C-alpha cells in the first residue's frame, strides 16, 4: 500500500473522519518561514552566548572607573537567561512553523480501548511522514539546518555544563584555592577573624563572645586586616562557597559532647561549624535552639550540634566539620586554623563515615 492509502486506512481503523481540510496558502507559509527563521536565529545566538559566558566569563572583571564593582554577581542571571531563551526560542520556532504550514483540519474520532495492532503502528508512522511533507520541513534545507544547529548547540551546552566542573583546575590560584583548604587557612601569619555579614559591603564587624546571646547562632566569614579597604577581597570572602560558618553559643548547662580529637576547638560555650550540608552542600543553618539541631532545608538532613554536629536524620552521612576558634588579645573571636576535614558534600571515600 502507498503512504496515502496507509494514512486513509489508519483513519478508518482509528475511527477518524476528516470533516474539513484546508491547505495553507503560499503567503502564510512564507510568513511562517520568516518567523521561524527569526526564532531559530535567536535560539542559536542565545545558545552561543550561554557557551561563551559559561566558559569565558571573568569572575574578577571590574568596570573601568568603578573600583570595587564586580560583574560576578551577574554571572548566574546571565547564563540562566541565555539558556532559557535558547530553549524557549527553539520551542516557539517549531510551534510557529507547524502553525503556519500544517493544513487546517477538522476531524472527529471515536475512541476505543485496547492495545494497538501492528497495522495501527504502520499507519501511525505513515501519518507522521505525511505531516512532515505537509509542513514542508523536508523541503526547507535552511530551516532544517537551523533546527539542527539550534538543537545541536543546546546539546553541546548541556555537555559543557556537565563537564565544566571536571575540566576546571581546582588548584589554580595557589594553595588557598586548593580543594583541601578554605578561606580560613592562615596566610603569612595573619590572624583570621570571624566577621559578621552585615549586607553592607566594606563594613567590618568582628565578633566578640559577649556579642551573642545564649542559645543564638550567627553566620560568619573570614576576615584579615589585609582585606580592610579592599571591597573585592571582602566580597570574595562573602561569596566563597566553602567559608560560611555557623557560630553557635549554647545555652548555659548544655552538655556538649565534642568530637574525638577536637576537644579544644571551641571557646567556652561558643562553637563554630561549617554551614554546608555534607549531603549536597545546601546551607544547613535552620537552627533549633531548644533541641540544638541544625536542619538542612533541601533534603531534611538534621545535625545534633551539641554532639559534634553529627547527622541524626536525613541523607547526610558525615558530621559538619568544626572550625577551631579562640580569642585574640583584644577579645575578638578568631580562627586558630583551617578545617581539618573537607567541607561540603562528602567525597566518595568518606560517604559512609560519621
C-alpha positions as CSV (number, residue, x, y, z in Angstrom):
1,X,0.0,0.0,0.0
2,X,1.1,3.5,-0.6
3,X,1.6,6.0,2.1
4,X,-1.6,7.9,1.2
5,X,-3.5,4.6,1.3
6,X,-2.0,3.7,4.7
7,X,-2.9,7.1,6.0
8,X,-6.5,6.7,4.9
9,X,-6.7,3.2,6.2
10,X,-5.3,4.3,9.6
11,X,-8.0,6.9,9.9
12,X,-10.7,4.3,9.2
13,X,-9.2,1.9,11.7
14,X,-9.0,4.6,14.4
15,X,-12.5,5.7,13.7
16,X,-11.3,9.1,12.5
17,X,-13.3,11.0,10.0
18,X,-11.9,14.2,8.4
19,X,-14.7,16.8,8.2
20,X,-12.7,19.6,6.6
21,X,-9.2,20.1,5.4
22,X,-7.9,23.5,4.1
23,X,-4.2,23.7,2.9
24,X,-2.3,26.8,4.0
25,X,-1.6,29.4,1.4
26,X,1.8,30.2,0.0
27,X,1.7,33.6,1.7
28,X,1.1,32.1,5.1
29,X,3.9,29.6,4.6
30,X,6.3,32.3,3.6
31,X,5.3,34.4,6.6
32,X,5.8,31.3,8.8
33,X,9.2,30.6,7.4
34,X,10.4,34.1,8.2
35,X,9.1,34.0,11.7
36,X,10.5,30.5,12.3
37,X,13.9,31.6,11.0
38,X,13.9,34.6,13.3
39,X,13.1,32.4,16.4
40,X,15.8,29.9,15.4
41,X,18.4,32.6,14.9
42,X,17.5,33.9,18.4
43,X,17.9,30.4,19.8
44,X,21.3,30.0,18.2
45,X,22.6,33.3,19.3
46,X,21.4,32.7,22.9
47,X,23.0,29.2,22.9
48,X,26.3,30.8,21.7
49,X,26.1,33.5,24.3
50,X,25.5,30.9,27.0
51,X,28.5,28.9,25.9
52,X,30.7,32.0,25.8
53,X,29.6,33.2,29.2
54,X,29.9,29.8,30.9
55,X,33.4,29.1,29.6
56,X,35.0,32.6,29.4
57,X,33.2,34.8,32.0
58,X,36.0,36.6,34.0
59,X,34.9,36.4,37.7
60,X,37.3,39.2,38.6
61,X,36.2,41.6,35.9
62,X,35.8,45.2,37.2
63,X,34.1,48.0,35.3
64,X,36.6,50.8,34.4
65,X,36.3,53.7,36.8
66,X,34.2,51.7,39.3
67,X,36.6,50.2,41.6
68,X,35.1,47.5,43.8
69,X,32.2,46.8,41.5
70,X,32.4,43.3,40.0
71,X,30.2,41.8,37.4
72,X,30.5,38.4,39.1
73,X,27.0,38.8,40.6
74,X,25.6,39.0,37.1
75,X,27.1,35.7,36.0
76,X,24.3,33.4,37.2
77,X,21.4,35.5,35.9
78,X,23.1,35.9,32.5
79,X,23.7,32.2,32.0
80,X,20.2,31.4,33.2
81,X,18.6,33.9,30.9
82,X,20.6,32.9,27.8
83,X,20.0,29.2,28.4
84,X,16.3,29.7,29.0
85,X,15.9,31.9,25.9
86,X,17.7,29.3,23.8
87,X,15.3,26.6,24.8
88,X,12.2,28.8,24.6
89,X,13.1,30.2,21.2
90,X,13.6,26.8,19.8
91,X,10.3,25.6,21.1
92,X,8.5,28.7,19.7
93,X,10.2,28.2,16.3
94,X,8.8,24.7,16.0
95,X,5.3,25.8,17.1
96,X,5.3,28.7,14.6
97,X,6.5,26.5,11.8
98,X,3.8,23.9,12.3
99,X,1.1,26.6,12.8
100,X,1.9,28.3,9.5
101,X,2.5,25.3,7.3
102,X,0.2,22.5,8.5
103,X,-3.2,22.4,6.8
104,X,-6.2,23.4,8.9
105,X,-8.0,20.2,9.6
106,X,-11.2,19.3,11.5
107,X,-11.5,15.6,12.3
108,X,-13.8,13.5,14.5
109,X,-12.6,10.4,16.2
110,X,-14.4,7.6,18.1
111,X,-12.2,6.5,21.0
112,X,-12.0,2.8,21.7
113,X,-9.9,1.0,24.4
114,X,-7.5,-1.9,23.8
115,X,-3.9,-2.3,22.7
116,X,-2.6,-1.1,19.3
117,X,-2.4,-3.5,16.4
118,X,0.6,-3.8,14.1
119,X,-1.3,-2.2,11.3
120,X,-2.1,0.7,13.6
121,X,1.6,1.3,14.2
122,X,2.3,1.2,10.5
123,X,-0.5,3.7,9.7
124,X,0.6,6.0,12.5
125,X,4.1,6.1,11.0
126,X,2.6,7.0,7.7
127,X,0.6,9.8,9.2
128,X,3.7,11.2,10.8
129,X,5.5,11.1,7.5
130,X,2.6,12.8,5.8
131,X,2.6,15.5,8.4
132,X,6.3,16.1,7.7
133,X,5.5,16.5,4.0
134,X,2.6,18.9,4.8
135,X,4.8,21.1,6.9
136,X,7.4,21.2,4.2
137,X,10.2,20.6,6.7
138,X,12.0,18.2,4.5
139,X,11.8,20.6,1.6
140,X,13.3,23.5,3.6
141,X,17.0,22.9,3.9
142,X,17.6,26.3,5.6
143,X,15.0,25.6,8.3
144,X,16.2,22.1,8.7
145,X,19.8,23.1,9.2
146,X,18.7,25.9,11.6
147,X,16.8,23.5,13.7
148,X,19.6,21.0,13.8
149,X,22.0,23.9,14.6
150,X,19.9,25.2,17.5
151,X,19.2,21.8,18.9
152,X,22.8,20.8,18.5
153,X,24.1,23.9,20.3
154,X,21.7,23.2,23.2
155,X,23.0,19.6,23.4
156,X,26.6,20.9,23.4
157,X,25.7,23.4,26.1
158,X,24.4,20.6,28.2
159,X,27.7,18.7,27.7
160,X,29.7,21.7,28.5
161,X,27.8,22.3,31.8
162,X,28.2,18.7,32.8
163,X,31.9,18.7,32.0
164,X,32.6,22.2,33.3
165,X,33.3,21.2,36.8
166,X,35.6,18.4,35.7
167,X,37.9,20.5,33.5
168,X,38.5,23.5,35.7
169,X,41.7,23.4,37.7
170,X,40.7,23.4,41.4
171,X,44.2,24.3,42.5
172,X,44.5,27.3,40.2
173,X,45.5,30.4,42.1
174,X,47.6,28.8,44.8
175,X,47.2,26.8,47.9
176,X,44.3,28.9,49.2
177,X,42.1,27.8,46.3
178,X,43.0,24.1,46.7
179,X,40.4,21.5,47.4
180,X,41.7,20.8,50.9
181,X,41.8,24.4,52.1
182,X,39.2,27.2,52.6
183,X,39.3,30.9,53.3
184,X,40.0,30.1,57.0
185,X,43.5,28.9,56.2
186,X,46.2,31.1,57.8
187,X,48.2,33.1,55.3
188,X,51.5,34.8,56.1
189,X,50.9,34.5,59.8
190,X,47.8,36.9,59.6
191,X,45.1,36.5,62.2
192,X,41.8,35.3,60.7
193,X,38.9,36.9,62.4
194,X,35.2,35.8,62.5
195,X,33.4,38.6,60.6
196,X,29.7,39.1,60.6
197,X,27.9,39.5,57.3
198,X,26.0,42.8,57.5
199,X,24.7,43.3,54.0
200,X,26.8,46.5,53.6
201,X,29.9,45.8,51.5
202,X,33.0,47.2,53.2
203,X,31.6,47.2,56.7
204,X,33.8,45.3,59.1
205,X,32.0,43.8,62.1
206,X,34.2,41.4,64.1
207,X,32.6,39.3,66.7
208,X,33.3,39.1,70.5
209,X,31.9,36.2,72.6
210,X,29.7,38.6,74.5
211,X,28.1,39.9,71.3
212,X,26.0,36.7,71.2
213,X,23.1,35.8,73.4
214,X,23.0,32.3,74.9
215,X,21.2,29.9,72.5
216,X,21.8,32.0,69.4
217,X,23.5,31.4,66.1
218,X,25.4,33.8,63.7
219,X,26.7,33.2,60.2
220,X,30.3,34.5,59.9
221,X,33.0,34.6,57.2
222,X,36.8,35.0,57.4
223,X,38.4,38.4,57.6
224,X,42.1,39.5,57.7
225,X,43.3,43.0,58.3
226,X,44.9,43.0,54.9
227,X,41.4,42.7,53.5
228,X,40.3,46.0,55.0
229,X,39.7,48.7,52.4
230,X,39.6,46.2,49.6
231,X,35.9,45.6,48.6
232,X,37.0,42.9,46.2
233,X,38.6,40.8,48.9
234,X,35.6,41.4,51.2
235,X,33.2,40.3,48.6
236,X,35.2,37.3,47.7
237,X,35.1,36.1,51.3
238,X,31.3,36.6,51.4
239,X,30.7,34.8,48.1
240,X,33.1,32.0,48.8
241,X,31.3,28.6,48.6
242,X,33.3,26.9,51.3
243,X,33.8,29.5,54.0
244,X,30.4,30.2,55.6
245,X,30.4,29.1,59.2
246,X,27.7,28.8,61.8
247,X,28.8,30.3,65.1
248,X,26.7,28.9,67.9
249,X,26.6,29.9,71.5
250,X,24.9,27.1,73.5
251,X,22.7,27.9,76.5
252,X,24.3,27.5,79.9
253,X,24.2,24.0,81.2
254,X,24.1,22.4,77.8
255,X,26.0,19.1,77.9
256,X,28.1,19.4,74.7
257,X,29.9,16.3,73.6
258,X,32.9,17.2,71.5
259,X,34.2,15.0,68.7
260,X,37.3,13.0,69.5
261,X,40.5,14.9,68.8
262,X,38.6,18.2,68.6
263,X,38.0,18.8,72.3
264,X,39.9,22.2,72.2
265,X,38.2,23.5,69.0
266,X,35.7,25.7,70.9
267,X,35.9,28.8,73.1
268,X,33.8,28.4,76.2
269,X,30.2,27.7,75.0
270,X,31.0,29.1,71.5
271,X,31.3,26.5,68.7
272,X,31.9,27.0,65.0
273,X,30.8,24.6,62.3
274,X,30.7,24.6,58.5
275,X,27.4,25.8,57.2
276,X,27.5,23.5,54.2
277,X,25.5,20.3,54.5
278,X,27.6,17.2,53.9
279,X,25.0,15.7,51.7
280,X,24.8,18.1,48.7
281,X,26.2,21.4,50.1
282,X,23.0,23.3,50.9
283,X,23.1,25.7,53.8
284,X,22.2,23.6,56.9
285,X,21.6,26.6,59.1
286,X,18.0,26.3,60.3
287,X,19.0,26.2,63.9
288,X,16.6,24.9,66.6
289,X,17.9,26.4,69.9
290,X,15.6,24.3,72.0
291,X,16.9,20.9,70.7
292,X,20.3,22.1,69.5
293,X,19.6,20.8,66.0
294,X,20.6,22.3,62.7
295,X,18.4,21.4,59.7
296,X,19.2,21.5,56.0
297,X,16.1,22.7,54.2
298,X,16.9,20.9,50.9
299,X,16.7,17.3,51.9
300,X,15.9,17.5,55.6
301,X,19.2,16.3,57.0
302,X,19.5,17.1,60.7
303,X,22.6,17.5,62.8
304,X,23.0,17.3,66.5
305,X,25.1,20.4,67.2
306,X,25.7,19.5,70.8
307,X,27.1,16.1,69.8
308,X,29.8,17.3,67.4
309,X,27.3,18.2,64.7
310,X,26.8,14.5,63.8
311,X,23.9,13.7,61.4
312,X,20.9,12.3,63.1
313,X,18.3,12.3,60.3
314,X,18.2,12.5,56.5
315,X,20.7,11.5,53.8
316,X,23.8,13.3,55.2
317,X,26.3,10.7,56.2
318,X,29.1,12.9,57.7
319,X,29.3,15.4,60.6
320,X,29.6,19.1,59.8
321,X,33.3,20.0,60.0
322,X,34.2,22.1,63.0
323,X,36.3,25.2,62.8
324,X,38.9,25.7,65.7
325,X,38.3,29.1,67.3
326,X,39.7,31.2,70.2
327,X,40.0,34.9,71.1
328,X,42.9,37.3,70.4
329,X,44.4,39.9,72.8
330,X,41.6,42.3,72.1
331,X,38.8,39.8,72.9
332,X,37.7,39.1,69.3
333,X,36.9,35.6,68.1
334,X,39.5,34.2,65.7
335,X,40.1,31.0,63.8
336,X,43.2,29.1,65.0
337,X,43.4,27.1,61.8
338,X,41.5,25.7,58.9
339,X,39.0,22.9,58.9
340,X,40.8,19.6,59.5
341,X,38.5,17.7,57.1
342,X,36.8,18.5,53.7
343,X,33.7,20.8,53.9
344,X,30.6,20.4,51.8
345,X,29.3,17.2,50.1
346,X,31.1,14.0,51.1
347,X,33.8,12.7,49.0
348,X,33.2,9.1,47.7
349,X,35.7,7.6,50.1
350,X,34.1,9.5,53.1
351,X,30.5,9.0,52.3
352,X,30.0,6.2,54.8
353,X,31.8,7.8,57.7
354,X,30.1,9.5,60.6
